[in-house]
Amino acid sequence: MLGSLAVACAASLGCWSDLDDVAGENVPLTANATTDWRDEVIYQLLVDRFEDGDTSNDIRIDRSALGRYQGGDWQGVINRMGYLKQLGVTTLWISPIVRNVDTDAGFDAYHGYWASDLSLLNPHFGDLATLRRMVRVAHDNGIKVILDIVTNHMGQMFFYDINNNGRPDDYVEGSGPDYPYRNPGGLGSTLRRTTEYDPDYNVRGPVQAFTSLGPAGDAPVVFFNMPDIFRVAPRSDLVPSQSILARPEGYHRRGRITAYDNVDSQPGEQVLLGDFPGGLKDVATEREDVRRAMVDTYWRWVRMLDLDGFRIDTLKHVDHGFWQYFASNIRRLAAAAGKRNFFMFGEAFDGDDRLVGSYTNPNEMDSVFYFPQKYRVFDNIFQCGDGNTSDVENVLRDRQMNYSATPQPNGVGIAPRQLLVNFMDNHDVSRFLYGLNPTVAADISRGGRDCSSGLVDIRNPRDVERFRPRLHAALAYLLTEDGIPCVYYGTEQDFRGGNDPSNRERMWETNFATEERRANNSVSTFGWTRRLINTRRTYQALRRGTMTVRWTTTHIGAEQDAGIMAFERVDGQNYALVVIHAKDGTAETSTDRTGGSPMMTAAAPGTELVDVLSDTNRVVTVGSGGGVVAPMGPWQASVFIPRAQVRR
């Protein structure tokens, strides 16, 4: 039941007008001079879905529908900082904070990707003082804060007045050839649907006006004036350069993308110039004044909050020139303000490795989300579970060719190739456990294998219990491989939702359980994630070591090595050997090659390697020439450390 304040505000958000002006003073910046981002473990959370810490901002929430606001806020993140610290994460990636078009076509902007004003806060999540306190409490607990930002588009701020009647219309015209009684001889007129909110892409230029007499020039752009849902043009008093986003020339005005084609591993015209489906208006990022506005508005939040980095949305929908301007200017401002190692990574939602890697070119991103690996390793190997682990080696080979080996000028000091943000699921794709459902088709176009015949339908807790080892093996790879691991909130609680919005569940319904073991004495996913993070923190080789693959296989049957993958991480004298068996079965398999030869490693003969992930601290001894034989059960993961380096 909504409280009295919420009831009073349900029809209009005017009662929040005291929160409109967030022109507060800048705060001291944390230098982060010694930060090596390879040491970090990122935890992604959607603020609206994490914890409801302040019921006074629970306005227009609807917990019967995940497409609406649920009530989470920045105070909720503060309240659960102890949980995050106990899990062991070191960096929070929080969803966008800026004012959004509050609701549109029956869905709400709880996610933050429908910006209406980049200089104001979204009052559903709290006020400036609370947000500042959240960042400060995170820093006091040794946790950095990364803000999700959008530069490609704004929310549905205007409509295209195609018929020049001054109002947004959605209409069908024409009769089609199937109505001869209306058109003698069966010669029907073209049947077409036009929506002035979200018309199809126009390949010739701006969306055109059209009347019964024919074309009528560029369709006028009409900004909405609906302050009750923040559907108004952005202000310019707090950030004057933002005024370009209140004018038509600040947008491409080409209409909705209908073709997502890449040309030679670069986005096609529509991907760069078209509106996002749903009426999200594409910003003209090639303009100098638009670029300046984006730098000004987002750098302002760094100074007002002491942020440590940006996660940047929709990289491939924006031209490379913009990224070179934006990233280099943010780095320049950070250096001048004494903010070292400000980290910028972005999302190019694509399996094309060359395209994704292109955003690590000079003066662009410090890192990108490693989508090709998500499809080719986490989907192909861990979800498929057929035993073919060869994609691990293939992905690492491609990485050497497609991602920059040179740190960005004035950046974080580490080459993008070593800083790729690894993930197995997030807010834009179904949860890992849901991906085991056979009704979910493999995305072959992005590098996925068709493995639907080997999948099962996750419907109830018994199914989750059965397939939890597969999730645990995937987490082991995520938290021991080269790069920066990113854990999506709720993964540690066995969330298993399908695509948006089902993958954006309410975290507080778990009661933030922290039990290390389940009732049957098996390790909980929370406990396993915590163990992996602690192991990564304890052994430097797992964070900074060079990664060398020692074993993959194409065997998928009863062969001795079917399902085995193994790699070393070596940083000076620090050494770790990771072995994972990614396959179902009842019997142990081994790192023995089918035919008898053992896996060869760089470890010295006679070295005792201790499995620091196992409850029994099992030991294998390196044989002649560096050979290692390690028996592995189904979906077992081991991290072997030389006995002399083991720390307890």
LINURZI-V304558 format. One record per backbone hydrogen bond with DSSP energy under -0.5 kcal/mol. CO is the residue of the C=O (numbers start at 1). NH is the residue of the N-H. E is the energy in kcal/mol with one decimal. If there is no record, write none. Layout:
CO/NH/E
CO/NH/E
This chain:
3/7/-2.4
4/8/-2.4
5/9/-1.6
6/10/-0.9
7/10/-0.8
13/16/-1.9
14/17/-2.0
16/19/-2.4
17/20/-1.6
20/22/-0.8
31/340/-2.1
32/35/-1.3
35/37/-0.5
36/39/-2.6
37/40/-1.2
40/485/-0.6
41/90/-1.9
41/91/-1.8
42/487/-2.9
43/93/-2.4
44/489/-2.6
45/47/-0.7
45/95/-0.9
46/49/-2.0
46/50/-0.7
47/50/-1.2
47/51/-0.8
48/72/-2.0
49/507/-3.6
51/53/-1.1
51/73/-2.2
54/57/-1.3
55/58/-1.6
57/59/-2.2
62/65/-1.5
65/68/-1.7
67/108/-2.8
69/62/-2.5
73/77/-1.3
74/78/-2.0
75/79/-2.5
76/80/-1.3
78/81/-1.6
80/84/-1.8
81/85/-2.4
82/86/-2.3
83/87/-2.3
84/88/-1.6
84/89/-1.2
90/144/-2.8
91/43/-2.5
92/94/-0.7
92/146/-3.7
93/45/-2.4
94/148/-1.7
97/122/-2.6
99/116/-2.8
99/117/-1.6
100/102/-0.7
102/109/-2.0
104/107/-1.8
107/104/-3.2
109/112/-0.9
111/96/-0.6
114/101/-2.7
115/155/-3.5
117/99/-0.9
117/120/-0.8
120/99/-2.0
121/123/-0.8
122/125/-1.9
123/126/-0.6
125/74/-2.2
127/131/-2.3
128/132/-2.8
129/133/-2.1
130/134/-2.4
131/135/-2.1
132/136/-2.5
133/137/-2.9
134/138/-2.2
135/139/-2.6
136/140/-2.5
137/141/-1.1
138/141/-0.8
138/143/-2.8
139/142/-1.9
144/92/-3.0
145/308/-2.8
145/309/-0.7
146/94/-2.5
147/311/-2.4
149/313/-2.5
152/283/-2.7
154/281/-0.9
155/157/-2.3
155/281/-0.7
157/224/-2.5
159/161/-0.7
159/222/-2.3
160/162/-2.3
161/164/-1.1
161/220/-0.6
162/210/-2.7
169/196/-3.0
171/194/-3.1
173/192/-2.6
176/179/-0.9
179/182/-1.8
179/183/-1.3
183/186/-2.1
184/187/-0.6
186/188/-1.6
189/176/-2.5
190/192/-0.6
192/173/-2.7
194/171/-2.7
196/160/-2.7
199/256/-3.8
201/203/-0.6
202/205/-1.1
207/219/-3.0
209/216/-2.2
211/214/-1.7
214/211/-2.3
217/209/-3.9
220/161/-3.0
220/222/-0.5
221/223/-0.5
222/159/-1.9
224/233/-0.5
226/229/-1.8
226/231/-2.3
227/230/-1.3
228/13/-0.5
229/102/-2.7
230/232/-1.3
231/226/-2.2
239/242/-2.1
240/243/-1.9
241/244/-1.2
242/245/-1.9
243/246/-1.8
244/247/-1.3
247/250/-1.8
248/251/-2.1
250/284/-2.5
253/207/-2.8
254/202/-2.6
255/275/-2.9
256/201/-1.7
261/268/-2.4
262/264/-0.5
266/263/-3.7
268/272/-1.4
269/273/-2.4
270/274/-2.8
273/254/-0.5
275/257/-2.4
276/279/-0.8
276/280/-1.5
280/276/-1.8
281/154/-2.1
282/252/-2.2
283/285/-1.9
284/287/-1.8
287/291/-2.3
288/292/-2.4
289/293/-1.9
290/294/-2.2
291/295/-2.1
292/296/-2.8
293/297/-2.6
294/298/-1.9
295/299/-2.5
296/300/-1.6
297/301/-0.9
298/302/-1.3
299/303/-2.1
300/304/-2.0
301/305/-1.5
302/306/-2.6
302/307/-0.7
303/27/-2.7
308/343/-1.8
309/147/-2.3
310/312/-0.5
310/345/-2.1
311/149/-2.8
312/347/-2.3
314/317/-1.2
315/318/-1.9
319/322/-0.7
319/323/-1.3
320/324/-2.3
321/325/-1.9
322/326/-3.5
323/327/-2.6
324/328/-1.3
325/329/-1.9
326/330/-2.5
327/331/-2.3
328/332/-2.0
329/333/-2.5
330/334/-2.5
331/335/-2.5
332/336/-2.1
333/337/-1.6
334/338/-0.5
334/339/-2.9
335/338/-1.1
338/340/-0.9
343/310/-2.2
344/366/-2.0
344/367/-1.2
345/312/-2.6
346/348/-0.6
346/369/-2.6
347/315/-2.9
347/349/-0.6
348/350/-2.0
351/353/-0.9
352/356/-2.5
353/357/-2.4
354/358/-1.3
355/359/-0.5
356/359/-1.2
357/360/-2.0
358/361/-1.3
359/365/-2.4
361/364/-1.9
367/346/-1.3
368/421/-2.1
369/371/-2.0
370/374/-1.7
371/375/-2.1
372/376/-2.4
373/377/-2.9
373/378/-1.4
374/379/-1.9
375/380/-1.3
377/381/-1.9
377/382/-1.6
378/383/-1.4
379/384/-1.8
381/385/-1.9
385/584/-0.8
387/389/-1.0
387/563/-1.7
389/392/-1.6
390/393/-0.5
390/394/-1.8
391/395/-2.7
392/396/-1.8
393/397/-2.0
394/398/-2.2
395/399/-2.0
396/400/-1.2
397/401/-0.6
398/401/-0.9
398/402/-2.0
399/403/-1.5
404/417/-2.1
406/416/-0.5
408/411/-2.4
415/418/-1.9
416/419/-1.7
420/422/-0.8
420/484/-2.4
421/370/-2.5
422/486/-2.1
426/429/-1.0
431/435/-1.9
433/436/-1.5
434/437/-2.3
436/456/-1.5
437/440/-1.8
439/441/-0.8
442/444/-1.6
443/446/-1.4
443/448/-2.0
444/447/-1.9
449/451/-1.3
451/454/-1.8
452/455/-1.4
456/458/-0.7
457/459/-1.0
460/463/-0.8
460/464/-1.7
461/465/-2.6
462/466/-1.8
463/467/-1.9
464/468/-1.2
467/470/-0.6
467/471/-1.4
468/472/-2.6
469/473/-2.2
470/474/-2.0
471/475/-2.4
472/476/-2.0
473/477/-1.8
474/478/-2.4
475/479/-2.2
477/480/-1.2
477/481/-1.8
483/485/-0.5
484/422/-2.4
485/42/-2.5
487/44/-2.4
488/491/-2.3
490/493/-1.4
490/495/-2.2
491/494/-1.8
495/433/-0.5
497/431/-2.5
499/502/-2.1
501/504/-1.8
505/507/-0.7
506/509/-0.9
507/510/-2.2
507/512/-0.6
508/511/-1.5
510/513/-0.8
515/527/-0.6
516/524/-2.5
518/521/-2.2
522/518/-3.2
524/528/-2.7
525/529/-2.6
526/530/-2.6
527/531/-2.2
528/532/-2.5
529/533/-2.6
530/534/-2.4
531/535/-2.3
532/536/-2.6
533/537/-2.4
534/538/-2.1
535/539/-2.0
538/540/-0.7
539/542/-1.6
540/543/-1.5
540/544/-2.8
540/545/-0.5
541/545/-1.4
546/548/-0.6
546/570/-1.8
548/568/-2.8
551/566/-2.1
553/389/-1.7
553/390/-1.0
555/563/-0.9
559/562/-1.3
560/590/-2.1
561/564/-2.1
563/582/-3.3
565/580/-2.6
566/550/-2.7
566/551/-1.9
567/578/-3.0
568/548/-2.3
569/576/-1.6
570/546/-2.7
571/574/-2.3
574/571/-2.5
576/569/-2.6
577/579/-0.5
577/640/-3.4
578/567/-2.1
579/638/-2.8
580/565/-2.1
580/582/-0.8
581/583/-1.2
581/635/-0.9
582/387/-0.6
583/635/-0.7
589/632/-3.1
593/596/-3.3
597/593/-4.0
599/628/-2.9
604/607/-2.0
607/609/-0.6
607/622/-2.7
608/610/-0.5
608/643/-2.7
609/620/-2.2
610/612/-1.1
610/641/-2.4
611/614/-0.8
614/617/-0.6
618/611/-2.8
620/609/-3.2
622/606/-3.2
623/626/-2.0
624/627/-1.2
626/601/-1.7
627/623/-3.9
628/599/-1.3
628/630/-0.5
632/589/-3.0
633/636/-1.9
636/581/-2.7
638/579/-2.3
638/640/-0.5
639/612/-2.3
639/641/-0.5
640/577/-2.4
641/610/-3.0
642/645/-2.5
642/646/-0.7
643/646/-1.1
